[in-house]
Amino acid sequence: MSLLKVEGLSVAYGSIVAIKGISFEVQRGELVSLLGANGAGKTTTLKALTALHPKRSGRIQFHNQDITELSPWELARQGLVMVPEGRGSFTRMTIIENLQMGAYLRADREIEDDIEKVFALFPRLKERRRQLAGTMSGGEQQMLAMGRGLMARPQLLLLDEPSMGLSPIMVDTIFEVIHNIHRDGMTILLVEQNAARALKLANRAYVMESGELIMQGEAKAMLDDPRVRAAYLGE
């Protein structure tokens, strides 16, 4: 059953069509990776899904309901949550305050419990819980961005380039967390330039080029595909 279904999505920047009528879906419980070179349109796709950039045409369904015209906060309330490229922390707020901001649409009594769950995933955040986000390293800010996204209790978590600019050790940490939250049932749409790592985690993958989807399939099969290996794995 499709949790997210995208049909004929097109996005333009002025007269330039960046996304050209793409269609894809994410099944409940899947980890789907969206691969492609810089400028292929991956981030623009995520921004269109979360209403952070206007759509030119197309239809988006989430939980079998049409969400094409919903606002970003309405989508977040429904459980469609993105962790953006560049982390986007509230730099003058502490780690704990950033995590609380991730739950700003919630009114339940389990917010503190969920903060402790984030700290279990990222012990370094717990150690620095009173530290201002703007004084943290890039890797720590990526942990915080992911933790803040999880605080919204997403039904579908969109991750945009979570390993970009991080040290190899921090990349390992981030991918381990992605693996763990997916194993525990989180549905994830992952945009990631490290194609090999993304395909090893994913159930399925799509390859984007110049705003179009040119390949799709099971992640393991694509990992072994000579075309993918030559274009995206440096072989």
N, C-alpha and C positions, 0 to 999 in steps of 0.2 A: 504494500500500500504506500502510495506516494505521500510523504509529509509535505514536500515542496515540489510544485510542478510549474515550470516556466515554459510559455508557448510564445514563440515569435517575438522575443524581446529585442527591441531596437533602442539605441541611445545615441544622441547626437550632441556635439559641442558646436553650436552654431550650424554652419552648413556641412560640417564634417561628421559623417556617420561613424561612430566609434564601435558600436555593437550592431550587428547586421542580422537581425531576425533569428536569434538563437533560441533553441528549445532544449531543455534538459530537466532532470528530476533527481530528487534525493529521497530515498526510501527511509522510513523510520528505522533508527538504529544503525544506519550506514555511516561510514566515513567516506566521503567522496572528495577527491582532489581535483582541482581545476589548475591545469598546468599551462605554461606558455612563456614566451620570452617577454622581456620588458616592452611595454607598449602594446601588448596583445589585446588588452581590454579586460583583464581579470579584475582589477580593482574597480573599474567602472561598472562591471557587472554586479559586484557586491553592493556598491553604492546605489545602483538602481533597485536592487532587491530590497534595500532598507530605506528607500525613499530619500536618500541623501543626494540623489541626482535625478532630475526628471526623466521619465521614460518617453520616448517618441511614439512607440507602439508596443503592443504585446499584452499578454495576460499572465498574472502570477496567482497561483493558488497555494494556500497554506492550510493544512487540515481540511482540505476539500472546500475551502471558502475563498472567494475572490478577494484578494488583498491589494489589487493593483493600485487603487486610489487612496490607500490608507497612509497616514502620516507616520514619520519615524517613531513617535512615542506610542502610537496605536499599535504599530508592529511589535515594538518592544514589549508592550503589555500582553500581546498574544504569544510571545515567546520566541520571536525572531530577533536575535541579538548578534551584533557584530563587534569583534575586537579589531579595531582599525590598524592599518599599517601606520607606524610611527608612534604607537602606544597611546598618545593623547591623555596623559595623566593630568590631574589637577595639581599642578606643581607646588602651589602654596598650601596645599592641604596634606595632612599626614596620611600614612598608609591606611590606617583604620578609617579615616574619614573618606578616603577614596573608595574603599570597599563599601562603606555605608551608602555612598552615592550610587553605587551599582544596584542597590536595592530600593531606590527612591520611589519606584512605582508599587512597591509591595506594602501591604498593611498587616501582614501576619506576624506572629510572635516567634518565628524561627530564624530571624535575621542573625542574631548572635550565634546561633548554632551553625549557620552557614558560613559565617566568618571563621569559625574554628575549623570547618572543613577546608576552607581555602588555606588556612595556616598549615593544615596537615599536608596539603599538596605542596606548599611552598614554605617550608620552615624558616627560610631566610626572612620572609615578610613578617613572621611572628616576632623574630628577634628585633626587627626594626619598626615595629608597629607604630611608634610615636614619631618616627622620622618623617620629615617633609619629602614628598615624592620627588620634588625637583632636585634633591641632593643625591638621588640614587643613581646607580650605574644603569646603562642601557638594558642589561639583562634583568636587573631587578625591576625596572619599569615595565618590561615585557611581562614578567611574572604578575605584577600588579594589574596590568591591563587585562590579562586573562582572568585573574581573580575577580576583578570588578565585573567582567562579563558574566562569570559564573554566578555572581550574587544576584543577577536578574532571573535566575532559574530558567535558562533558555530551554525551549523545546528543540530549537535548531541553533547551533553556535556557528557563526561565520568567522573564520580566522583568516586575516589578511597578512600574509608574509610574517608569521610569528618568529621566524629565525633570522630575519634580516639584520645584518650588522652585529650579530652576537658572536662571542668567542665560541670555539668548538665545544668547550665544556658546558657552556650555557645552552648551546644548541641541543646537546644531549639531554639536558634537564627539561627543556621545553618539549621536545619530542616524547620524552618519557611521560610527561604529564598528559599530553594529547592522547597517547596510547592508553593511559590509565583511565581517563574520563570517558573515552570511547568504550573501553572494556566494561565500564560500569553502566553503560547504556545511553550515553550522550550521542545524539546525532550531530554530525559535524560536516560542514562544507569548508574545505581547506584550500586556500590559495597559497602556493609555496613555490619559490624558485628552486629549492633543493629537491629536484624531481625524484631522485633516487630515494631519499628519506620519505618523501610524501607517498610514493607508490608502495613502499614497504609497509606503511601504516594503513593505506586505503583499501576499501573493498572494491571501489570502482573509480575511474578517472575519466576526465574529459581533457582534450588538448585544444587550446584556443590559439588562433593565429589571425592577426589583422581583423579582430572583431568577429570572427566566425569560429565555430566548433568544427575542427577538421578530423578529429578522431575521438572515439570513446570505447570503453570496454572494461573488462575486469583488470584490476590493478596489476595482478601478478603477470597476466598475459602481456600487458603493455610494458612492464618492466623488462620482459624478454624480447620485445619487438625491436628489430634492428633499426627501424625508422626512429623510434623514440630514443633508443640508445645513442644513435648518431646525433640527433638534434638536441637532446636535452640532458644526456648523461655523459657527453664528452667522449664518446667512443667511436 
